């Protein structure tokens, strides 16, 4: 609402009309969505609000059927009448939402909702060869993207030759950024956080030296961290015929958030507090009014002051790494849009023993799919040896890139993360970054 108010041209009520129509009249259930709704947890099936919304009549909607949320449609209509989100935070809807929290043992009160304010903030920036990458500051995941890119820039990425050394450099740059993310970062409003230092040229050079040492010895840097593979989140990017761009990532967490629904509002509650650390001495420890670290990392890229790319990702902790890989390919290496989007990705969170990487392979057994992704789980030992654990497949990513390009030809276009509707996959499910590039 704040973004529309400050930068948009539409009335808030007009912007809400499509969502009101979909919630009131229903969306057509896809096979993937039907599968998700058919596998709700026992806790969700036992929650009255969730059961009524996601299993109307005691059964999950089937593929091809309409699925409605009339209570949410009423909420959106109330916001449209007010031309504001105020009722949801400081009005009758806020009181009903707070009552829903209280009924279910939640900690959020009407006072908490009333204290919430959306803010306009200065983005973090990284310039590389005439292109500037913009992303939100902490507590978002964008700092990790920029930190890893800064390390490779200081390393002299363009001079590294060979797929092996390049892959290792990517992994170690990400692992260093994740080490700092998981040990040093938290809400900067509640304590000192070295955000400026982590993005400084001096620190990038220090990180580059560590990556260079790893390249020279072939030995991974041991940070003493453990992996915590996550999924979830949704992202979309949009561009109008004037070249204005928006990148938006939103999340419920994983698996329907808290798995509790306030039935009279049609709202399923999130579980953002799970992103805090339990150690009270950690910068990301919970506290009143604190924002937890999250992985969302929407990005706008500009050249000569004009927006040229909007990008975001989904997949929990895989988001910063997927966005990093895309930006490295498209912004730094100047690869064509489709090639950068479809390029294999790496994922690591700083742990020694878990690195995920993708490989594009021919695929003949899937109708309409010419490529698939093999996801390799790599065990990197302390002596630098690699051992592959297992792999799995995901279909149709080449077609996904083509779909993005075709939709992009319109004067005004919107892409909502198609990866959400494709087959679920272990490992790198959902790392596809959905991008719109302004071509004029």
N, C-alpha and C positions, 0 to 999 in steps of 0.2 A: 504493500500500500504506500509506504514512504517513497519507494523508487518510482512508482507511477505518479505520485503527487509531485515529485521534484523534477522528473525527466519525461514523463509520459504525456500523451495527447488525448487519452480516452478518459471518460468518466469511470469511476470505480465500479459503478453499477453495470455499465456496459461491459467492462472487462470480466465481470463475474457471470455474465449470461451463459456462456458455454458450459461452465462448471455447474451452474444451476440446472441446466437442461440435462446434463449427463447424470447428475445425482438423482434428479426427479424421474426422468424417463428411463434411465438405466444405460449401462454400457454392455456391449456384447462380450460375453465371457470367452476368452481365448483358451485353447487347450492348456497352455502353461498356467494360466490363472486358475483354471478348473483344477489342475493338479495340485496347486498350492492350497486352494481352499478345501480340497478333499483330504489334506494331510494336516489339518490344524492340530495343535498340541492338545493334550488332555486338559491342560489348564485353560486354554481358550474355549474349548467345548463346554467346560464347567462354568465359565464366566457368562452370566445371563446376557449382558450387552453384546459380547462378542458372538455368542451362539446365535442370537437373534439376527445380527447383521450379516454374518458370514455363512450361517447355515439356516436360512429362513425356512420354516416348516420342518426343521430337523434334518435337512440334507443340503449339502453344498451345491451351488448352481453348476450345471453342466455346460460344457463347451457349446457355444451357439445360443445359449439362453441369455436373457437380460438380467442384470444384477443392479438393484436399486439401493439408494441410501436416502430415503425421503427425509429423515431427521436432519441430515447434513444439508440437504437442499433448503430446509427451513432456516437453518443457521445462515447460509449464504444469502438467502433472501433478506434476512434481518440486517446483515451487513450492507447489502445493496441499498436498502431503504435509508440506512444511516449515512451512506456514502463514506463509510469509515469502518475500521476494525475496532473502534472503541468499545462497542458492546461486548466483544469477546474478551477484553482485558479489564474493562472498568464499568461494565453494565450488567444487565440481567443475565446475559449468557455467561459472563464471568462467574457470577454467583452460582449458577447451575453447574458450571465446570468444576468449581471449587468443591461443591457438594459431592460431585462424582469422585473427586480425589479422596475426600474424607470418608465416603462410604467404603472405599476399598483400601483404607489404611495408608493412603498417600500423604506426603508431607507438604504438597503445594497448597497454599491458601489463597483466598481472595486478595489478601494484601500482597502476596507475591505476584499475582497476575497484574495487579494495579501498578506495581513498581516497574514492570517491564517497559522498555522503550527501545524501538528500533533506532539505529544510529547510522549516520553517514560518516565513514572513516576514510582516511587516506590509505590507498593500497600500498603493498610492498612492490618494489620494482627491481627488475634485472634487465640490463641492456646487453645485447649480444649482436654485434655487427649490424647496427642500425635498426634492430627490432627490439622493442621494449615489452617485456612480459609483466603484466599487472595481475596481482592476486590479493585477496583480503589478508589482513594481518592476523596475528594470534587472536583467538585460539584456533584458527583454521589450519588446514594442512598445507597451505601454500608455501609457508616458510621452508618446509622440507623439500619441496620441488625446487625452489630457487637456490637453496643451499647446495643441493646435489649438482645442479647446473653450474653454479659458480665454481665448484671444485673442478669440474671438467674444463671450464673455460680457463682457469688458472693452470691446469695441467697441460693445456695445449692440445685439446681434443682433436683438432684437425690434423695433427702430426702423428697420431697413434695409428699404426697400421696393423691389419690382421683382425679377423673376427674374434679370435680368442682374447687377445689383449684388450680389444674394445669392450667385449662383454665383461671381462674382469674389472675394467675401469668403471663401467657403469655400476656393477654390483658394489664395488668398494666405496664409490662415491655415495651411493644410496645408503649403504650400511653405516657410514660415518654420520650422515644426516639423521638417520633413525636413532643412532646412539644418542645424539644430542637431543633429539625430540623426546625420547623416552626417559631421559635422565635430568634434563635441564629446563624443560618448558612447562608452562602453566599460564594461568590468567595474569597478564602483566599489571592488571589493576590491583592485585593483591600481593605483590611482592616483586623483587627484582628478577627480571628474566633477560638473558643476554641476547635479545633479538637482534639488536644492531650489530653486535660483535659477530654473531653467526653469519650475518650477511655481508660482513666487511671484506674488502679485498685482501687484507692481511690474513684473516682466518681462512679464506679460500685458498691462499697460497700454502698455509700450514696443512690443510686437508689434502691439497694436491700432492704435497710431499709424501704423505702417508700412502696415498693411492699409488704414487710412483714407486715407493718401496715395495708395495704388494705386487706390482707388475714385475719388478726386477727379480723378486724372490719366488714368485708364484705362490706365496703363502698368504692366506686370509688374515685379516686383522681381527684379533680376538677382543670383542667388547664385553663378553660375559653376559649377553642378553639372551632371552628366550623368545621364540616366535609365538605369535598369537593370531593365527589366521582368522580373518573375519570376512563377513559379507554384508550386503545391504546397501541402501541408499539409491536415489534416483537423480538423474541429471539431465538437463536439457539446455540447449543454446538456441538463440533466435537472432534473426537479422531482418531488418525491413528494407524496403526499396531505396531508402536514403543512405543505407550503409550503417545505420545505428545497430549496435549489437548488445546482447545481454547473455550472460552465462549464469545459470542458476542451478545449484545443487541443494537438495533437501533430503532429510533422512528421518526415519523413525527408529533408526538403529537396525537391528537384525530381527527377523521373524516376528513382525508385528509389534515391535517395541516392548512395552510392558505387558502386552497380551491382555489388557483390560480395556473395555470399551464403555464409555458413558453413553448408554443407549439412547437417551432422550436428545442427545446432540449428534449422534452418529459419528463420534470421534473416538478413535483408539489412541490411548495414551502412549507416549514414548518412554524410553528408558535411558535418557541422556546421562543420568548419574552413573551409569555403568562405565562411562568413559573416564571417570576419576580414578586415581590411584588410592589404595587403602592405607598406604604409609602416611601418617600425619605430617611427616617431615618433608614429603615430596612436594615440589612446586605445583603439581597437579592434584594435590589432596583436596577433598571436598570441603566446602565451607559456605556459609550464608552469602548469597549473592554472587558466588563464583561461577565462572563459565568453565566447563571442562574442555580439555583438548578434544578436537574432533578432526576427522580426516578429510572433510570436504575441501576441495581446492579448485573452485571455478577460476578461470583465467581469461583475460582479454589481452590480445597481442596487438600492438600498434606499430606502425611504420610511418615516419614523417608526420606524426600526430594523428593519423587516421587508423581506426580499428580495422584490422584485417582478419583476425581469427578470434572466435569464441569457443572455449573448450571446457569440458568438465568430465568427471568420471564417476563410476560407482563401484562398489565392492569393498567397503570398509577400509582397512589399512592398505588395500591395493590401489586406492584412488591416487594418492600422491605419486606413486611409482608409475602408474599408467599414464598420468598427465605428464610426468617427467619424460617418459619414453617418447610420447607423441611429440612434445615440444622439441626434444633433441632431434628427432627425425625431420619435422616439418619446419621449425623455425631456424634451427642451427644448421642442419645439413641441407635445407631447402629441398627436401624431397617432395614430389607431387603429393597432393592431398590424399588420394586413394592409397598410395604406397605408404605414406606415413601412418594412416589410420590402420592399415592391415598389417603393418610390420610386427613381427614377434616381439613380445615384451618379456621383461625380467621382473621378478618380485623378490624382495628381501626386506626384513625388518631389523637387520643388524645382527641376528643370531648366526652363529657359525654353521649350524647344521641344516638350515632350511633356506634354499634358494629355489624359486620357481622360474622356469623359463619355457617359452613357447617355440614350437617348430611348425612351419607350414608344410603340409604333406598333401599329395594327391588323394582324392577321395571319390570312389566310384559307386559306393553302395548306398549313397543318400540321394534321392531324387532332387534334382535341381542344385545340388551342392557340388562344386568342383574342388573345394579345398576344405581342409579341417585343421584344427589346431591340436597338436599333441602337447600336453602340459607335463613337463618333466620335473619331478621332485629331486633336487640335487642335494646330496649330503657332502658338504665341503669339510674335509677333515683338517685338523690342525697342521698337518704336513702339506696341505695344498691339494691332496688327491680328491677326485670327485667320484661319487658313486650315485647312479640314478636309482631311485626307489620305485617309482611307478609312473604311469601316464594315463591320460584320459583324453577324450575327444570333445570338440565342440564344432558344430556344423554351421555353414552359411555365413561366415564372416566376410568373405569376398563379396557376396551378394549384399551384405550390409553396407559396405563401403560404396558400392555402386548405387544403392538406394539413396544414400546421403547426397551423392553427386547429382542424381537426377532431381531430387527435391530442391537442390540448391539453385536450380536454374530459374525458379520463380522470383518475381520481384520482392515478394514478402513471403517468408517461409519459416517454418518451425519444425524442428526435429525433436521428438521425445524419445529418449533412450530406447532404441529397438532391442538392445540387449536384454532388457527386462522381460521381453516376451519370447525369447528364444529358449532352447532347452537349457535347464540348469546343469551346471558342471562343477565337479570338485575343483579345488585348486584356484584357477584364475577366473572363476565365474564372475562376470560382470565388470571386467577391467576395461572393456571397450570404452574409449573416450569418444563421446559424440561431439562432433565439431561442425561448425558452419564457417566457411571462409568466404569473405567478400572478394569477388573476383574482378570487380570493375577497376 
